[in-house]
Amino acid sequence: VQLQASGGGLVQAGGSLRLSCAASGSIFSINVISWYRQAPGKQRELVAAITRGGSTNYADSVKGRFTISRDKTKNTVYLQMNTLTPEDAAVYYCYAHIELGGYWGQGTQVTVSS
């Protein structure tokens, strides 16, 4: 499985960004795709996840502002991020959960100016 994350950038506080995570390879083996983020000096944390069946879950800090979705035709998972704050600034990673482990995509930087 290979994951290609994109869509990061610089945005003003209150603005929006949409991240994309395109999967390729043995995508049939993927059970869940998650978005994580890691800010400088902090641990990597789960932001949102979507299962094969379409169920979603979110970190409390992003509920109501972020939406995870997918386009099966494009093998792509999206993270729509609205009302961004400086606390959302981090490197965002997508992760594909398979039966015995998983795969990380490369990170995409999100910078939020106040």
Backbone as a printed PyTorch tensor [residue, N CA C, xyz], in Angstrom:
tensor([[[  0.8470,  -1.1880,   0.0000],
         [  0.0000,   0.0000,   0.0000],
         [  0.8840,   1.2400,   0.0000]],

        [[  0.5460,   2.1730,  -0.8650],
         [  1.2500,   3.4570,  -0.8780],
         [  0.2220,   4.5630,  -0.6730]],

        [[  0.5990,   5.5480,   0.1000],
         [ -0.2800,   6.6820,   0.3920],
         [  0.4220,   7.9680,  -0.0060]],

        [[ -0.2970,   8.8220,  -0.6910],
         [  0.2360,  10.1160,  -1.1040],
         [ -0.6540,  11.2030,  -0.5250]],

        [[ -0.1090,  11.9250,   0.4500],
         [ -0.8570,  13.0080,   1.0860],
         [ -0.5250,  14.3320,   0.4140]],

        [[ -1.5110,  15.1860,   0.3320],
         [ -1.3110,  16.5050,  -0.2640],
         [ -2.3520,  17.4680,   0.2720]],

        [[ -2.1790,  18.7420,  -0.0540],
         [ -3.1730,  19.7470,   0.2730],
         [ -2.8100,  20.6940,   1.3960]],

        [[ -1.6910,  20.4590,   2.0440],
         [ -1.2860,  21.3640,   3.1100],
         [ -0.8970,  22.7220,   2.5650]],

        [[ -0.7060,  23.6580,   3.4780],
         [ -0.3050,  24.9900,   3.0650],
         [ -0.4360,  25.9770,   4.1990]],

        [[ -0.3700,  27.2350,   3.8360],
         [ -0.4820,  28.3230,   4.8010],
         [ -1.8690,  28.9390,   4.6820]],

        [[ -2.5270,  29.0950,   5.8140],
         [ -3.8650,  29.6680,   5.8290],
         [ -3.9980,  30.5700,   7.0530]],

        [[ -4.8280,  31.5720,   6.9380],
         [ -5.0840,  32.4410,   8.0830],
         [ -6.0470,  31.7630,   9.0530]],

        [[ -5.9590,  32.1310,  10.3010],
         [ -6.8890,  31.6160,  11.2960],
         [ -8.3220,  31.8890,  10.8410]],

        [[ -9.1590,  30.8820,  11.0060],
         [-10.5320,  30.9840,  10.5410],
         [-10.7360,  30.4470,   9.1360]],

        [[ -9.6560,  30.1720,   8.4550],
         [ -9.7360,  29.6890,   7.0880],
         [ -9.9060,  28.1890,   7.0030]],

        [[ -9.8460,  27.6860,   5.7700],
         [-10.0880,  26.2710,   5.5070],
         [ -9.0140,  25.6960,   4.5960]],

        [[ -8.8200,  24.4040,   4.7270],
         [ -7.9570,  23.6400,   3.8360],
         [ -8.5800,  22.2660,   3.6530]],

        [[ -8.2900,  21.6420,   2.5180],
         [ -8.7000,  20.2570,   2.3180],
         [ -7.4760,  19.4160,   2.0010]],

        [[ -7.2470,  18.4280,   2.8320],
         [ -6.1510,  17.5000,   2.6190],
         [ -6.6590,  16.2800,   1.8630]],

        [[ -5.7820,  15.7170,   1.0630],
         [ -6.1220,  14.5050,   0.3160],
         [ -5.1080,  13.4100,   0.6240]],

        [[ -5.5780,  12.1840,   0.6350],
         [ -4.7160,  11.0210,   0.8270],
         [ -5.1040,   9.9930,  -0.2310]],

        [[ -4.2700,   9.8720,  -1.2360],
         [ -4.5480,   8.9510,  -2.3340],
         [ -3.8430,   7.6280,  -2.0670]],

        [[ -4.6050,   6.5540,  -2.1120],
         [ -4.0640,   5.2190,  -1.8480],
         [ -3.8800,   4.4540,  -3.1440]],

        [[ -2.8360,   3.6460,  -3.1710],
         [ -2.5930,   2.7840,  -4.3220],
         [ -1.9970,   1.4710,  -3.8220]],

        [[ -1.9140,   0.5060,  -4.7070],
         [ -1.3860,  -0.7990,  -4.3180],
         [ -2.5140,  -1.7000,  -3.8420]],

        [[ -2.2710,  -2.4260,  -2.7800],
         [ -3.2300,  -3.4100,  -2.2700],
         [ -4.3030,  -2.7560,  -1.4120]],

        [[ -5.0780,  -1.8980,  -2.0320],
         [ -6.0500,  -1.1160,  -1.2740],
         [ -7.1650,  -1.9860,  -0.7140]],

        [[ -7.3510,  -3.1750,  -1.2770],
         [ -8.3900,  -4.0750,  -0.7670],
         [ -8.0810,  -4.5020,   0.6740]],

        [[ -6.8150,  -4.3920,   1.0760],
         [ -6.4080,  -4.8240,   2.4140],
         [ -6.6240,  -3.7530,   3.4790]],

        [[ -7.0110,  -2.5500,   3.0520],
         [ -7.1510,  -1.4340,   3.9930],
         [ -8.4900,  -1.5220,   4.7220]],

        [[ -8.4320,  -1.4740,   6.0460],
         [ -9.6480,  -1.5000,   6.8560],
         [-10.0890,  -0.0960,   7.2820]],

        [[ -9.1180,   0.7310,   7.5840],
         [ -9.3880,   2.0810,   8.0700],
         [ -8.3050,   2.9980,   7.5130]],

        [[ -8.6740,   4.1990,   7.1820],
         [ -7.6780,   5.2430,   6.8960],
         [ -7.8760,   6.3650,   7.9040]],

        [[ -6.7780,   6.7520,   8.5150],
         [ -6.8120,   7.7800,   9.5500],
         [ -5.9320,   8.9550,   9.1450]],

        [[ -6.2610,  10.0920,   9.6990],
         [ -5.3960,  11.2670,   9.6390],
         [ -4.8430,  11.5060,  11.0300]],

        [[ -3.5430,  11.6850,  11.1110],
         [ -2.8520,  12.0440,  12.3420],
         [ -2.1670,  13.3860,  12.1110]],

        [[ -1.8020,  14.0150,  13.1910],
         [ -1.0050,  15.2280,  13.0770],
         [  0.0260,  15.2750,  14.1880]],

        [[  1.1050,  15.9770,  13.8950],
         [  2.1620,  16.1360,  14.8830],
         [  2.7010,  17.5450,  14.8170]],

        [[  2.5370,  18.2590,  15.9130],
         [  3.0710,  19.6130,  16.0300],
         [  4.4590,  19.5350,  16.6640]],

        [[  5.2870,  20.5440,  16.4590],
         [  6.6400,  20.5230,  17.0390],
         [  6.6010,  20.3280,  18.5450]],

        [[  7.3920,  19.3820,  19.0360],
         [  7.4740,  19.1380,  20.4670],
         [  6.3140,  18.3650,  21.0530]],

        [[  5.3930,  17.9220,  20.1880],
         [  4.2280,  17.1880,  20.6840],
         [  4.1730,  15.7970,  20.0740]],

        [[  3.4150,  14.9290,  20.7180],
         [  3.2430,  13.5880,  20.1790],
         [  2.2790,  13.6080,  19.0090]],

        [[  2.4500,  12.6170,  18.1510],
         [  1.5150,  12.4720,  17.0490],
         [  0.1490,  12.0840,  17.6190]],

        [[ -0.9010,  12.7160,  17.1130],
         [ -2.2290,  12.4500,  17.6440],
         [ -3.2040,  12.1420,  16.5130]],

        [[ -4.1840,  11.3070,  16.8410],
         [ -5.2250,  10.9640,  15.8890],
         [ -6.1650,  12.1480,  15.7190]],

        [[ -6.4740,  12.4660,  14.4780],
         [ -7.3860,  13.5690,  14.1770],
         [ -8.7440,  13.0240,  13.7560]],

        [[ -8.7480,  12.1030,  12.8080],
         [-10.0030,  11.5600,  12.2920],
         [ -9.7220,  10.2370,  11.5950]],

        [[-10.7570,   9.4250,  11.4710],
         [-10.6090,   8.1400,  10.8200],
         [-11.9010,   7.7780,  10.1100]],

        [[-11.7570,   6.9750,   9.0640],
         [-12.9270,   6.4790,   8.3380],
         [-12.7010,   5.0110,   8.0280]],

        [[-13.7150,   4.2010,   8.3240],
         [-13.5860,   2.7620,   8.1230],
         [-13.9870,   2.3610,   6.7130]],

        [[-13.7440,   1.1050,   6.4100],
         [-14.1400,   0.5690,   5.1100],
         [-15.6360,   0.7400,   4.9000]],

        [[-16.3850,   0.6120,   5.9890],
         [-17.8360,   0.7420,   5.8880],
         [-18.3320,   2.1710,   5.8920]],

        [[-17.4400,   3.1060,   6.0930],
         [-17.8280,   4.5050,   6.0390],
         [-18.0600,   5.1550,   7.3890]],

        [[-17.8830,   4.4150,   8.4590],
         [-18.0150,   5.0170,   9.7890],
         [-16.8410,   5.9530,  10.0460]],

        [[-17.1390,   7.0130,  10.7820],
         [-16.1080,   8.0110,  11.0410],
         [-15.9870,   8.2820,  12.5320]],

        [[-14.8360,   8.7420,  12.9360],
         [-14.6750,   9.2470,  14.2950],
         [-13.6430,  10.3660,  14.2680]],

        [[-13.7490,  11.2360,  15.2710],
         [-12.9520,  12.4510,  15.3120],
         [-12.4000,  12.6910,  16.7080]],

        [[-11.2510,  13.3420,  16.7500],
         [-10.7460,  13.8420,  18.0200],
         [-11.6850,  14.9400,  18.5030]],

        [[-11.8420,  15.0450,  19.8070],
         [-12.7410,  16.0540,  20.3590],
         [-12.3610,  17.4570,  19.9060]],

        [[-11.0800,  17.6870,  19.7410],
         [-10.5970,  19.0250,  19.4090],
         [-10.9950,  19.4800,  18.0060]],

        [[-11.4170,  18.5480,  17.1460],
         [-11.7500,  18.9230,  15.7690],
         [-13.2120,  18.6650,  15.4200]],

        [[-13.9530,  18.0670,  16.3440],
         [-15.3660,  17.7700,  16.0600],
         [-16.1110,  19.0530,  15.7180]],

        [[-16.9000,  18.9650,  14.6730],
         [-17.6730,  20.1190,  14.2400],
         [-16.9160,  21.0420,  13.3030]],

        [[-15.6120,  20.8570,  13.1880],
         [-14.8080,  21.7050,  12.2920],
         [-14.1920,  20.9140,  11.1400]],

        [[-13.8280,  19.6830,  11.4070],
         [-13.1790,  18.8360,  10.4080],
         [-14.1560,  17.7530,   9.9480]],

        [[-14.0340,  17.3800,   8.6870],
         [-14.8420,  16.3080,   8.1380],
         [-13.9610,  15.3860,   7.3070]],

        [[-14.0230,  14.1000,   7.6270],
         [-13.2920,  13.1080,   6.8420],
         [-14.2780,  12.4450,   5.8890]],

        [[-13.8500,  12.2520,   4.6710],
         [-14.7250,  11.6450,   3.6710],
         [-13.8620,  10.8720,   2.6790]],

        [[-14.5140,  10.1930,   1.7460],
         [-13.7400,   9.4190,   0.7890],
         [-14.4270,   9.4200,  -0.5640]],

        [[-13.6340,   9.2080,  -1.5760],
         [-14.1230,   9.0170,  -2.9350],
         [-13.5670,   7.6690,  -3.3870]],

        [[-14.4370,   6.6680,  -3.3800],
         [-13.9900,   5.3240,  -3.7190],
         [-13.4870,   5.2400,  -5.1530]],

        [[-14.0650,   6.0250,  -6.0180],
         [-13.6660,   5.9700,  -7.4320],
         [-12.2330,   6.4640,  -7.6280]],

        [[-11.7820,   7.2820,  -6.6950],
         [-10.4270,   7.8390,  -6.7910],
         [ -9.4890,   7.2460,  -5.7480]],

        [[-10.0030,   6.3060,  -4.9430],
         [ -9.1930,   5.7100,  -3.8610],
         [ -8.5540,   6.7960,  -3.0010]],

        [[ -9.3390,   7.7870,  -2.6960],
         [ -8.8080,   8.9520,  -1.9880],
         [ -9.6760,   9.2790,  -0.7800]],

        [[ -9.0190,   9.6020,   0.3020],
         [ -9.6870,  10.0650,   1.5130],
         [ -9.3400,  11.5370,   1.6980]],

        [[-10.3310,  12.3090,   2.0940],
         [-10.1560,  13.7520,   2.2690],
         [-10.3340,  14.1410,   3.7300]],

        [[ -9.6860,  15.2100,   4.0970],
         [ -9.9170,  15.8200,   5.3970],
         [-10.2080,  17.2940,   5.1510]],

        [[-11.4690,  17.6480,   5.2460],
         [-11.8690,  19.0450,   5.1110],
         [-11.7200,  19.7090,   6.4630]],

        [[-10.9310,  20.7460,   6.5200],
         [-10.6450,  21.4240,   7.7790],
         [-11.1480,  22.8580,   7.6930]],

        [[-12.0970,  23.1870,   8.5410],
         [-12.6800,  24.5240,   8.5760],
         [-12.3810,  25.1980,   9.9050]],

        [[-12.5370,  26.4960,   9.9090],
         [-12.3270,  27.3000,  11.1190],
         [-11.0020,  26.9410,  11.7800]],

        [[ -9.9530,  26.9520,  11.0100],
         [ -8.6350,  26.5700,  11.5120],
         [ -8.1160,  27.5780,  12.5240]],

        [[ -7.4180,  27.0710,  13.5000],
         [ -6.7840,  27.8920,  14.5240],
         [ -5.2830,  27.5820,  14.5260]],

        [[ -4.4960,  28.4420,  15.1410],
         [ -3.0500,  28.1570,  15.2250],
         [ -2.7530,  26.8180,  15.8970]],

        [[ -3.6610,  26.3600,  16.7490],
         [ -3.4610,  25.0660,  17.4190],
         [ -3.5900,  23.8890,  16.4510]],

        [[ -4.1340,  24.1310,  15.2900],
         [ -4.2470,  23.0790,  14.2790],
         [ -2.9850,  22.9460,  13.4330]],

        [[ -2.0760,  23.8700,  13.5720],
         [ -0.8500,  23.8260,  12.7820],
         [ -0.0240,  22.6020,  13.1580]],

        [[  0.3780,  21.8470,  12.1470],
         [  1.1160,  20.6040,  12.3830],
         [  1.4580,  19.9930,  11.0320]],

        [[  2.2270,  18.9280,  11.0940],
         [  2.3800,  18.0730,   9.9270],
         [  1.3010,  17.0100,  10.0220]],

        [[  0.5360,  16.8770,   8.9560],
         [ -0.5660,  15.9280,   8.9210],
         [ -0.1560,  14.7120,   8.1000]],

        [[ -0.4660,  13.5420,   8.6510],
         [ -0.1150,  12.2790,   8.0160],
         [ -1.3730,  11.4330,   7.8490]],

        [[ -1.4560,  10.7030,   6.7530],
         [ -2.5100,   9.7020,   6.6630],
         [ -1.8850,   8.3250,   6.9050]],

        [[ -2.7150,   7.4440,   7.4130],
         [ -2.2630,   6.1150,   7.8160],
         [ -3.3220,   5.1100,   7.4040]],

        [[ -2.8820,   4.0460,   6.7570],
         [ -3.7910,   2.9850,   6.3290],
         [ -3.6310,   1.7920,   7.2630]],

        [[ -4.7160,   1.4330,   7.9340],
         [ -4.7180,   0.2970,   8.8330],
         [ -5.0540,  -0.9660,   8.0450]],

        [[ -4.1920,  -1.9690,   8.1610],
         [ -4.4770,  -3.2670,   7.5740],
         [ -4.5180,  -4.2860,   8.6970]],

        [[ -4.6870,  -5.5540,   8.3400],
         [ -4.8950,  -6.5860,   9.3460],
         [ -3.7490,  -6.6570,  10.3470]],

        [[ -2.5390,  -6.6100,   9.8900],
         [ -1.3760,  -6.7660,  10.7770],
         [ -0.4320,  -5.5830,  10.6510]],

        [[ -0.9440,  -4.4010,  10.9430],
         [ -0.0760,  -3.2350,  10.8950],
         [ -0.6790,  -2.1210,  10.0710]],

        [[  0.1790,  -1.4000,   9.3750],
         [ -0.3250,  -0.3030,   8.5750],
         [  0.7800,   0.3900,   7.8130]],

        [[  0.3790,   1.4200,   7.0730],
         [  1.3050,   2.1640,   6.2410],
         [  1.0730,   3.6540,   6.4420]],

        [[  2.1750,   4.3660,   6.5230],
         [  2.1090,   5.8180,   6.6420],
         [  2.3400,   6.4760,   5.2900]],

        [[  1.6230,   7.5550,   5.0730],
         [  1.9470,   8.4170,   3.9540],
         [  2.9670,   9.4510,   4.4190]],

        [[  3.4960,  10.2020,   3.4690],
         [  4.4050,  11.2660,   3.8710],
         [  3.5630,  12.3980,   4.4490]],

        [[  4.1330,  13.2450,   5.2250],
         [  3.3670,  14.3050,   5.8520],
         [  3.1270,  15.4780,   4.9240]],

        [[  2.1190,  16.2440,   5.2700],
         [  1.8530,  17.4970,   4.5680],
         [  1.6970,  18.5840,   5.6320]],

        [[  2.4140,  19.6690,   5.4440],
         [  2.4890,  20.7150,   6.4550],
         [  1.2790,  21.6380,   6.3770]],

        [[  0.6770,  21.8680,   7.5400],
         [ -0.4000,  22.8560,   7.6660],
         [  0.0930,  23.9550,   8.6040]],

        [[  0.0920,  25.1680,   8.1130],
         [  0.5170,  26.3210,   8.8980],
         [ -0.6560,  27.2840,   8.9980]],

        [[ -0.9530,  27.7210,  10.2030],
         [ -2.0850,  28.6330,  10.4280],
         [ -1.5530,  29.9070,  11.0580]],

        [[ -1.7470,  31.0080,  10.3730],
         [ -1.2790,  32.2880,  10.8920],
         [ -2.3930,  32.9640,  11.6930]],

        [[ -1.9980,  33.5970,  12.7810],
         [ -3.0010,  34.2420,  13.6450],
         [ -3.2130,  35.6920,  13.2510]]])
